[in-house]
């Protein structure tokens, strides 16, 4: 998981990653990342290189969010 988080750190540092982290459920856990990106193909290629994907530990789903709301930063 450390290599997984490190893989996405550049997106966090650049401000493209809106939120990133684990989601804990009674049945187990999974991760959620919301990324702002102009190039879906480039994002998909980046995600495909994630260590959890390349090792077969996890799969990634990428979907579009055409609109939404976010609280104002204070």
GUMARGU-702407 format. One record per atom (N, C-alpha, C): residue number from 1; atom name; residue in one letter; x, y, z. Coordinates in Angstrom, 1 decimal. Example, Ala and Ser with C-alpha at 12.3 -4.5 7.8 and 13.67 -1.06 7.14 Angstrom:
2
<rec k="1" a="N" r="A" xx="13.2" yy="-5.7" zz="7.8"/>
<rec k="1" a="CA" r="A" xx="12.3" yy="-4.5" zz="7.8"/>
<rec k="1" a="C" r="A" xx="13.2" yy="-3.3" zz="7.8"/>
<rec k="2" a="N" r="S" xx="12.8" yy="-2.2" zz="7.1"/>
<rec k="2" a="CA" r="S" xx="13.7" yy="-1.1" zz="7.1"/>
<rec k="2" a="C" r="S" xx="12.9" yy="0.0" zz="7.9"/>
//
This chain:
74
<rec k="1" a="N" r="X" xx="0.8" yy="-1.2" zz="0.0"/>
<rec k="1" a="CA" r="X" xx="0.0" yy="0.0" zz="0.0"/>
<rec k="1" a="C" r="X" xx="0.9" yy="1.3" zz="0.0"/>
<rec k="2" a="N" r="X" xx="2.0" yy="1.2" zz="0.6"/>
<rec k="2" a="CA" r="X" xx="2.9" yy="2.3" zz="0.6"/>
<rec k="2" a="C" r="X" xx="3.4" yy="2.7" zz="-0.8"/>
<rec k="3" a="N" r="X" xx="3.7" yy="1.7" zz="-1.7"/>
<rec k="3" a="CA" r="X" xx="4.0" yy="1.9" zz="-3.1"/>
<rec k="3" a="C" r="X" xx="2.9" yy="2.5" zz="-3.8"/>
<rec k="4" a="N" r="X" xx="1.7" yy="2.0" zz="-3.5"/>
<rec k="4" a="CA" r="X" xx="0.4" yy="2.5" zz="-4.1"/>
<rec k="4" a="C" r="X" xx="0.2" yy="4.0" zz="-3.8"/>
<rec k="5" a="N" r="X" xx="0.4" yy="4.4" zz="-2.6"/>
<rec k="5" a="CA" r="X" xx="0.2" yy="5.8" zz="-2.2"/>
<rec k="5" a="C" r="X" xx="1.3" yy="6.6" zz="-2.8"/>
<rec k="6" a="N" r="X" xx="2.5" yy="6.1" zz="-2.8"/>
<rec k="6" a="CA" r="X" xx="3.6" yy="6.9" zz="-3.4"/>
<rec k="6" a="C" r="X" xx="3.4" yy="7.1" zz="-4.9"/>
<rec k="7" a="N" r="X" xx="2.8" yy="6.1" zz="-5.6"/>
<rec k="7" a="CA" r="X" xx="2.5" yy="6.2" zz="-7.0"/>
<rec k="7" a="C" r="X" xx="1.6" yy="7.5" zz="-7.3"/>
<rec k="8" a="N" r="X" xx="0.7" yy="7.7" zz="-6.4"/>
<rec k="8" a="CA" r="X" xx="-0.3" yy="8.8" zz="-6.6"/>
<rec k="8" a="C" r="X" xx="0.2" yy="10.1" zz="-6.0"/>
<rec k="9" a="N" r="X" xx="1.3" yy="10.1" zz="-5.3"/>
<rec k="9" a="CA" r="X" xx="1.7" yy="11.3" zz="-4.6"/>
<rec k="9" a="C" r="X" xx="1.9" yy="12.5" zz="-5.5"/>
<rec k="10" a="N" r="X" xx="2.4" yy="12.3" zz="-6.7"/>
<rec k="10" a="CA" r="X" xx="2.6" yy="13.4" zz="-7.7"/>
<rec k="10" a="C" r="X" xx="1.2" yy="14.1" zz="-8.0"/>
<rec k="11" a="N" r="X" xx="0.2" yy="13.3" zz="-8.1"/>
<rec k="11" a="CA" r="X" xx="-1.2" yy="13.9" zz="-8.3"/>
<rec k="11" a="C" r="X" xx="-1.6" yy="14.7" zz="-7.1"/>
<rec k="12" a="N" r="X" xx="-1.3" yy="14.2" zz="-5.9"/>
<rec k="12" a="CA" r="X" xx="-1.7" yy="14.9" zz="-4.7"/>
<rec k="12" a="C" r="X" xx="-0.9" yy="16.2" zz="-4.7"/>
<rec k="13" a="N" r="X" xx="0.4" yy="16.2" zz="-4.9"/>
<rec k="13" a="CA" r="X" xx="1.3" yy="17.3" zz="-4.8"/>
<rec k="13" a="C" r="X" xx="0.9" yy="18.4" zz="-5.9"/>
<rec k="14" a="N" r="X" xx="0.5" yy="18.0" zz="-7.0"/>
<rec k="14" a="CA" r="X" xx="0.1" yy="18.9" zz="-8.1"/>
<rec k="14" a="C" r="X" xx="-1.3" yy="19.6" zz="-7.9"/>
<rec k="15" a="N" r="X" xx="-2.0" yy="19.0" zz="-7.0"/>
<rec k="15" a="CA" r="X" xx="-3.4" yy="19.5" zz="-6.7"/>
<rec k="15" a="C" r="X" xx="-4.4" yy="18.9" zz="-7.6"/>
<rec k="16" a="N" r="X" xx="-4.0" yy="17.9" zz="-8.4"/>
<rec k="16" a="CA" r="X" xx="-5.0" yy="17.2" zz="-9.3"/>
<rec k="16" a="C" r="X" xx="-5.9" yy="16.3" zz="-8.4"/>
<rec k="17" a="N" r="X" xx="-5.3" yy="15.7" zz="-7.4"/>
<rec k="17" a="CA" r="X" xx="-6.0" yy="14.8" zz="-6.5"/>
<rec k="17" a="C" r="X" xx="-6.9" yy="15.5" zz="-5.6"/>
<rec k="18" a="N" r="X" xx="-8.2" yy="15.4" zz="-5.7"/>
<rec k="18" a="CA" r="X" xx="-9.1" yy="16.1" zz="-4.8"/>
<rec k="18" a="C" r="X" xx="-9.2" yy="15.4" zz="-3.5"/>
<rec k="19" a="N" r="X" xx="-9.3" yy="14.1" zz="-3.5"/>
<rec k="19" a="CA" r="X" xx="-9.4" yy="13.3" zz="-2.3"/>
<rec k="19" a="C" r="X" xx="-8.8" yy="11.9" zz="-2.7"/>
<rec k="20" a="N" r="X" xx="-8.1" yy="11.3" zz="-1.7"/>
<rec k="20" a="CA" r="X" xx="-7.5" yy="10.0" zz="-1.9"/>
<rec k="20" a="C" r="X" xx="-7.4" yy="9.2" zz="-0.6"/>
<rec k="21" a="N" r="X" xx="-7.9" yy="8.0" zz="-0.5"/>
<rec k="21" a="CA" r="X" xx="-7.7" yy="7.3" zz="0.7"/>
<rec k="21" a="C" r="X" xx="-8.6" yy="6.0" zz="0.8"/>
<rec k="22" a="N" r="X" xx="-8.4" yy="5.3" zz="1.8"/>
<rec k="22" a="CA" r="X" xx="-9.2" yy="4.1" zz="2.0"/>
<rec k="22" a="C" r="X" xx="-10.6" yy="4.3" zz="2.5"/>
<rec k="23" a="N" r="X" xx="-11.5" yy="3.4" zz="2.1"/>
<rec k="23" a="CA" r="X" xx="-12.9" yy="3.4" zz="2.5"/>
<rec k="23" a="C" r="X" xx="-13.1" yy="2.1" zz="3.3"/>
<rec k="24" a="N" r="X" xx="-13.5" yy="2.2" zz="4.5"/>
<rec k="24" a="CA" r="X" xx="-13.6" yy="1.0" zz="5.4"/>
<rec k="24" a="C" r="X" xx="-15.1" yy="0.6" zz="5.5"/>
<rec k="25" a="N" r="X" xx="-15.3" yy="-0.6" zz="5.2"/>
<rec k="25" a="CA" r="X" xx="-16.7" yy="-1.2" zz="5.3"/>
<rec k="25" a="C" r="X" xx="-16.6" yy="-2.5" zz="6.1"/>
<rec k="26" a="N" r="X" xx="-17.7" yy="-2.9" zz="6.6"/>
<rec k="26" a="CA" r="X" xx="-17.8" yy="-4.1" zz="7.4"/>
<rec k="26" a="C" r="X" xx="-17.2" yy="-5.3" zz="6.6"/>
<rec k="27" a="N" r="X" xx="-17.5" yy="-5.3" zz="5.3"/>
<rec k="27" a="CA" r="X" xx="-17.1" yy="-6.5" zz="4.4"/>
<rec k="27" a="C" r="X" xx="-15.6" yy="-6.4" zz="4.0"/>
<rec k="28" a="N" r="X" xx="-15.0" yy="-5.3" zz="4.3"/>
<rec k="28" a="CA" r="X" xx="-13.6" yy="-5.1" zz="3.8"/>
<rec k="28" a="C" r="X" xx="-13.3" yy="-3.6" zz="3.5"/>
<rec k="29" a="N" r="X" xx="-12.2" yy="-3.4" zz="2.8"/>
<rec k="29" a="CA" r="X" xx="-11.9" yy="-2.0" zz="2.4"/>
<rec k="29" a="C" r="X" xx="-11.6" yy="-1.9" zz="1.0"/>
<rec k="30" a="N" r="X" xx="-11.7" yy="-0.7" zz="0.5"/>
<rec k="30" a="CA" r="X" xx="-11.4" yy="-0.4" zz="-0.9"/>
<rec k="30" a="C" r="X" xx="-10.9" yy="1.1" zz="-0.9"/>
<rec k="31" a="N" r="X" xx="-10.4" yy="1.6" zz="-2.0"/>
<rec k="31" a="CA" r="X" xx="-9.9" yy="2.9" zz="-2.0"/>
<rec k="31" a="C" r="X" xx="-10.7" yy="3.8" zz="-3.0"/>
<rec k="32" a="N" r="X" xx="-10.6" yy="5.1" zz="-2.7"/>
<rec k="32" a="CA" r="X" xx="-11.3" yy="6.1" zz="-3.5"/>
<rec k="32" a="C" r="X" xx="-10.4" yy="7.2" zz="-3.8"/>
<rec k="33" a="N" r="X" xx="-10.3" yy="7.6" zz="-5.0"/>
<rec k="33" a="CA" r="X" xx="-9.6" yy="8.8" zz="-5.4"/>
<rec k="33" a="C" r="X" xx="-10.4" yy="9.6" zz="-6.4"/>
<rec k="34" a="N" r="X" xx="-10.4" yy="10.9" zz="-6.2"/>
<rec k="34" a="CA" r="X" xx="-11.1" yy="11.8" zz="-7.1"/>
<rec k="34" a="C" r="X" xx="-10.0" yy="12.7" zz="-7.7"/>
<rec k="35" a="N" r="X" xx="-9.8" yy="12.6" zz="-9.0"/>
<rec k="35" a="CA" r="X" xx="-8.8" yy="13.3" zz="-9.7"/>
<rec k="35" a="C" r="X" xx="-9.3" yy="14.2" zz="-10.7"/>
<rec k="36" a="N" r="X" xx="-8.8" yy="15.4" zz="-10.8"/>
<rec k="36" a="CA" r="X" xx="-9.1" yy="16.4" zz="-11.8"/>
<rec k="36" a="C" r="X" xx="-8.1" yy="16.2" zz="-13.0"/>
<rec k="37" a="N" r="X" xx="-8.7" yy="15.8" zz="-14.1"/>
<rec k="37" a="CA" r="X" xx="-7.8" yy="15.6" zz="-15.3"/>
<rec k="37" a="C" r="X" xx="-8.4" yy="16.0" zz="-16.6"/>
<rec k="38" a="N" r="X" xx="-7.6" yy="16.6" zz="-17.4"/>
<rec k="38" a="CA" r="X" xx="-8.0" yy="17.0" zz="-18.8"/>
<rec k="38" a="C" r="X" xx="-7.9" yy="15.9" zz="-19.8"/>
<rec k="39" a="N" r="X" xx="-7.1" yy="14.9" zz="-19.5"/>
<rec k="39" a="CA" r="X" xx="-6.7" yy="13.8" zz="-20.4"/>
<rec k="39" a="C" r="X" xx="-7.0" yy="12.4" zz="-19.8"/>
<rec k="40" a="N" r="X" xx="-8.2" yy="11.9" zz="-20.2"/>
<rec k="40" a="CA" r="X" xx="-8.6" yy="10.6" zz="-19.6"/>
<rec k="40" a="C" r="X" xx="-7.7" yy="9.5" zz="-20.0"/>
<rec k="41" a="N" r="X" xx="-7.2" yy="9.5" zz="-21.2"/>
<rec k="41" a="CA" r="X" xx="-6.3" yy="8.4" zz="-21.6"/>
<rec k="41" a="C" r="X" xx="-5.0" yy="8.4" zz="-20.8"/>
<rec k="42" a="N" r="X" xx="-4.5" yy="9.6" zz="-20.6"/>
<rec k="42" a="CA" r="X" xx="-3.3" yy="9.7" zz="-19.8"/>
<rec k="42" a="C" r="X" xx="-3.5" yy="9.3" zz="-18.4"/>
<rec k="43" a="N" r="X" xx="-4.6" yy="9.6" zz="-17.8"/>
<rec k="43" a="CA" r="X" xx="-5.0" yy="9.2" zz="-16.4"/>
<rec k="43" a="C" r="X" xx="-5.1" yy="7.7" zz="-16.4"/>
<rec k="44" a="N" r="X" xx="-5.8" yy="7.1" zz="-17.4"/>
<rec k="44" a="CA" r="X" xx="-5.9" yy="5.6" zz="-17.4"/>
<rec k="44" a="C" r="X" xx="-4.6" yy="4.9" zz="-17.5"/>
<rec k="45" a="N" r="X" xx="-3.7" yy="5.5" zz="-18.3"/>
<rec k="45" a="CA" r="X" xx="-2.3" yy="4.9" zz="-18.4"/>
<rec k="45" a="C" r="X" xx="-1.6" yy="5.0" zz="-17.1"/>
<rec k="46" a="N" r="X" xx="-1.7" yy="6.1" zz="-16.4"/>
<rec k="46" a="CA" r="X" xx="-1.1" yy="6.3" zz="-15.1"/>
<rec k="46" a="C" r="X" xx="-1.6" yy="5.3" zz="-14.1"/>
<rec k="47" a="N" r="X" xx="-2.9" yy="5.2" zz="-14.1"/>
<rec k="47" a="CA" r="X" xx="-3.6" yy="4.2" zz="-13.1"/>
<rec k="47" a="C" r="X" xx="-3.1" yy="2.8" zz="-13.4"/>
<rec k="48" a="N" r="X" xx="-3.0" yy="2.5" zz="-14.7"/>
<rec k="48" a="CA" r="X" xx="-2.6" yy="1.1" zz="-15.1"/>
<rec k="48" a="C" r="X" xx="-1.1" yy="0.8" zz="-14.6"/>
<rec k="49" a="N" r="X" xx="-0.3" yy="1.8" zz="-14.3"/>
<rec k="49" a="CA" r="X" xx="1.0" yy="1.6" zz="-13.8"/>
<rec k="49" a="C" r="X" xx="1.1" yy="1.6" zz="-12.3"/>
<rec k="50" a="N" r="X" xx="-0.1" yy="1.7" zz="-11.6"/>
<rec k="50" a="CA" r="X" xx="-0.1" yy="1.7" zz="-10.1"/>
<rec k="50" a="C" r="X" xx="0.4" yy="0.3" zz="-9.7"/>
<rec k="51" a="N" r="X" xx="1.3" yy="0.2" zz="-8.7"/>
<rec k="51" a="CA" r="X" xx="1.7" yy="-1.1" zz="-8.2"/>
<rec k="51" a="C" r="X" xx="0.6" yy="-2.1" zz="-7.8"/>
<rec k="52" a="N" r="X" xx="-0.5" yy="-1.6" zz="-7.3"/>
<rec k="52" a="CA" r="X" xx="-1.5" yy="-2.6" zz="-6.9"/>
<rec k="52" a="C" r="X" xx="-2.2" yy="-3.2" zz="-8.1"/>
<rec k="53" a="N" r="X" xx="-2.1" yy="-2.5" zz="-9.3"/>
<rec k="53" a="CA" r="X" xx="-2.7" yy="-3.0" zz="-10.5"/>
<rec k="53" a="C" r="X" xx="-1.6" yy="-3.9" zz="-11.2"/>
<rec k="54" a="N" r="X" xx="-0.4" yy="-3.5" zz="-11.3"/>
<rec k="54" a="CA" r="X" xx="0.6" yy="-4.3" zz="-12.0"/>
<rec k="54" a="C" r="X" xx="0.9" yy="-5.6" zz="-11.2"/>
<rec k="55" a="N" r="X" xx="0.7" yy="-5.6" zz="-9.9"/>
<rec k="55" a="CA" r="X" xx="1.0" yy="-6.9" zz="-9.2"/>
<rec k="55" a="C" r="X" xx="-0.3" yy="-7.8" zz="-9.1"/>
<rec k="56" a="N" r="X" xx="-1.4" yy="-7.3" zz="-9.6"/>
<rec k="56" a="CA" r="X" xx="-2.6" yy="-8.0" zz="-9.5"/>
<rec k="56" a="C" r="X" xx="-3.3" yy="-8.0" zz="-8.2"/>
<rec k="57" a="N" r="X" xx="-2.9" yy="-7.1" zz="-7.3"/>
<rec k="57" a="CA" r="X" xx="-3.5" yy="-7.0" zz="-5.9"/>
<rec k="57" a="C" r="X" xx="-4.9" yy="-6.4" zz="-6.0"/>
<rec k="58" a="N" r="X" xx="-5.1" yy="-5.5" zz="-6.9"/>
<rec k="58" a="CA" r="X" xx="-6.4" yy="-4.8" zz="-7.0"/>
<rec k="58" a="C" r="X" xx="-6.6" yy="-4.4" zz="-8.5"/>
<rec k="59" a="N" r="X" xx="-7.9" yy="-4.0" zz="-8.7"/>
<rec k="59" a="CA" r="X" xx="-8.3" yy="-3.5" zz="-10.0"/>
<rec k="59" a="C" r="X" xx="-8.7" yy="-2.0" zz="-9.8"/>
<rec k="60" a="N" r="X" xx="-8.6" yy="-1.3" zz="-10.9"/>
<rec k="60" a="CA" r="X" xx="-9.0" yy="0.1" zz="-10.9"/>
<rec k="60" a="C" r="X" xx="-10.2" yy="0.4" zz="-11.8"/>
<rec k="61" a="N" r="X" xx="-11.1" yy="1.2" zz="-11.3"/>
<rec k="61" a="CA" r="X" xx="-12.2" yy="1.6" zz="-12.2"/>
<rec k="61" a="C" r="X" xx="-12.1" yy="3.1" zz="-12.3"/>
<rec k="62" a="N" r="X" xx="-12.3" yy="3.6" zz="-13.5"/>
<rec k="62" a="CA" r="X" xx="-12.2" yy="5.1" zz="-13.7"/>
<rec k="62" a="C" r="X" xx="-13.5" yy="5.5" zz="-14.4"/>
<rec k="63" a="N" r="X" xx="-14.2" yy="6.4" zz="-13.8"/>
<rec k="63" a="CA" r="X" xx="-15.5" yy="6.9" zz="-14.3"/>
<rec k="63" a="C" r="X" xx="-15.4" yy="8.4" zz="-14.3"/>
<rec k="64" a="N" r="X" xx="-16.3" yy="9.0" zz="-15.1"/>
<rec k="64" a="CA" r="X" xx="-16.3" yy="10.5" zz="-15.2"/>
<rec k="64" a="C" r="X" xx="-17.4" yy="11.0" zz="-14.2"/>
<rec k="65" a="N" r="X" xx="-17.1" yy="12.1" zz="-13.7"/>
<rec k="65" a="CA" r="X" xx="-18.1" yy="12.9" zz="-12.8"/>
<rec k="65" a="C" r="X" xx="-18.3" yy="14.2" zz="-13.5"/>
<rec k="66" a="N" r="X" xx="-19.4" yy="14.3" zz="-14.3"/>
<rec k="66" a="CA" r="X" xx="-19.5" yy="15.5" zz="-15.1"/>
<rec k="66" a="C" r="X" xx="-19.8" yy="16.8" zz="-14.4"/>
<rec k="67" a="N" r="X" xx="-20.4" yy="16.6" zz="-13.2"/>
<rec k="67" a="CA" r="X" xx="-20.7" yy="17.8" zz="-12.4"/>
<rec k="67" a="C" r="X" xx="-20.7" yy="17.5" zz="-10.9"/>
<rec k="68" a="N" r="X" xx="-20.5" yy="18.4" zz="-10.1"/>
<rec k="68" a="CA" r="X" xx="-20.6" yy="18.1" zz="-8.7"/>
<rec k="68" a="C" r="X" xx="-20.5" yy="19.4" zz="-7.9"/>
<rec k="69" a="N" r="X" xx="-20.4" yy="19.3" zz="-6.6"/>
<rec k="69" a="CA" r="X" xx="-20.3" yy="20.4" zz="-5.7"/>
<rec k="69" a="C" r="X" xx="-19.2" yy="20.1" zz="-4.7"/>
<rec k="70" a="N" r="X" xx="-18.5" yy="21.1" zz="-4.3"/>
<rec k="70" a="CA" r="X" xx="-17.5" yy="21.0" zz="-3.3"/>
<rec k="70" a="C" r="X" xx="-17.5" yy="22.2" zz="-2.4"/>
<rec k="71" a="N" r="X" xx="-17.3" yy="22.0" zz="-1.2"/>
<rec k="71" a="CA" r="X" xx="-17.3" yy="23.1" zz="-0.2"/>
<rec k="71" a="C" r="X" xx="-16.2" yy="24.1" zz="-0.5"/>
<rec k="72" a="N" r="X" xx="-16.4" yy="25.3" zz="-0.2"/>
<rec k="72" a="CA" r="X" xx="-15.4" yy="26.3" zz="-0.4"/>
<rec k="72" a="C" r="X" xx="-14.3" yy="26.2" zz="0.7"/>
<rec k="73" a="N" r="X" xx="-13.1" yy="26.3" zz="0.3"/>
<rec k="73" a="CA" r="X" xx="-12.0" yy="26.3" zz="1.3"/>
<rec k="73" a="C" r="X" xx="-12.0" yy="27.5" zz="2.1"/>
<rec k="74" a="N" r="X" xx="-11.7" yy="27.4" zz="3.4"/>
<rec k="74" a="CA" r="X" xx="-11.7" yy="28.5" zz="4.3"/>
<rec k="74" a="C" r="X" xx="-10.3" yy="28.8" zz="4.8"/>
//
